[in-house]
Amino acid sequence: RSTRETTPVHLIRVSDTIRTPSSTTKRTFSTGAHRSPEQATRSVIPSTKEFDEFFAKHEAAQQKAFMEKYNFDPVTETPLPGRYEWEKLTP
């Protein structure tokens, strides 16, 4: 009985994955060609410090825009001079 090649040669990307027809051995991969999903993910995720630095810039810009628009400082919860007159409500 003869077997036929089903994968065109131009579609095979890594030469280590080529198997002979009717082979029962497992595929072997070179260690440098493939990384584990953990390694691939680990290199892409920014550190906590990088997240904080990135969002701090945007938070400061939003806070400044809010303060200019509503003349109110949300961090210290104090009114600023401007077009709105703020009164503190006691629940």
N, C-alpha and C positions, 0 to 999 in steps of 0.2 A: 504494500500500500504506500502511496506517495503522499507527501504533504505539500501544500502550496503556501508560499509567503503571502501574508495578508496585509502587511504594513509596507507601504512604499518607502524606500530607503531615504528619500528626501524629507520624510516626516520624522525620522528618528533624530533626536537632538543630542542625546548623550550616548556616546559609543559604549559606555559601561552597561547600558540597559539592553543591549542587543542579545537576544537569545536565539539559539538554534531551534528550528522547528521540532516539535515534539519533545523539547527539553523539559525535564521535571525539576530542575534545580531552581532555586530562588534567584531573583535578580540581585545583582550586587551593584551598589552605587559607590562612587568615589566619595570620600569624606569631604573633600573640598567643594564638590559640585552642589551638594544639597545641605541646607541647614534645617534644623528642627524648627517646628512652628514657634517654640518658646524663644529660640534665639532670634528668629525673624521679628517677632513681636517686641521683644525686649529692646531691640535697637531703635524702634520707631517711637516708643512711648517717651514723651518728654518727662523730665524730673519735676518734682513738686515745685522746686525753686523756679524752673522755667515757666511753669503754669502761672505761678504768682506774679512773676515779672511781666508776663504777657497780659494778664487780665488787669493788673494794677494800672497800666497805662490807659486802658479803655474805661475802667471804673472812674479814674480821675477825670477823664474827658467828659464822661456822662454827668458826674457830680458837678463839674464846673458849668456845664450847659444848664443843668437843673437850677443851680444857684443863680445864674444870670437871668433865667426866664422867670422864676418865681420869687426871687429875692429871699430865699430861705436856705439855711444851712442844715441839711438833714443829719449830718454827723453830730453836731453839737445841739441840734434842735433849737436853733435860735433864728429869729427873723433878722434880715439884713435890710439896710435902707434901699428903697425902690418903690415901684408902683403899687405893690400890694401892701395892705395893712393887716398884720397877723395878730390874732388874739388867741391866747391859750385857753383851751376848754378843759374843764375839770369834770370827769365822768361821775 
